[in-house]
Amino acid sequence: MAIIGDAAHSRVARSNIWGLTAMGAKVRICAPATLLPDGMEKMGAQITTDIREAAEGADVLMGLRLQLERQKAGLLPSMNEYAARFGISREVVALARKDALIMHPGPMNRGIEIASDVAGDDRSVIEEQVTSGVAVRMALLYLLTRRKNEQADH
């Protein structure tokens, strides 16, 4: 899974790294260096500032919302540069597997984090993710805590 965007200000990125790596997935985080918090690699994620490297062969591409309200000034040169270097475009999707899912936890800044045509692609599960994201995370936590409790009992 390639998670692309504002990892420094995202709770979604951290919870996905924790949950997905616990379930055996390989997670790549891609963001500008100014939006990469220290320690994500210690959580088990591969870190890159190259969106092409992050997307290459990915089963899932997930954009993160650029959380300008939480940022200090000067973390990004411009929205246009961010969109060009870290936006999920058709060209980025073409690097992933042909059947790769496209995700975004919402709300989206279309044209910045993700191109509108990509958000509306047949492989996009963004609406389902927004609708069911909390329930899926609850189920994952249930499975992980149950597994941990079962291991402790043996």
Order of alpha helices (4+ residues) and beta strands (2+ residues): beta-alpha-beta-beta-alpha-beta-alpha-alpha-beta-alpha-alpha
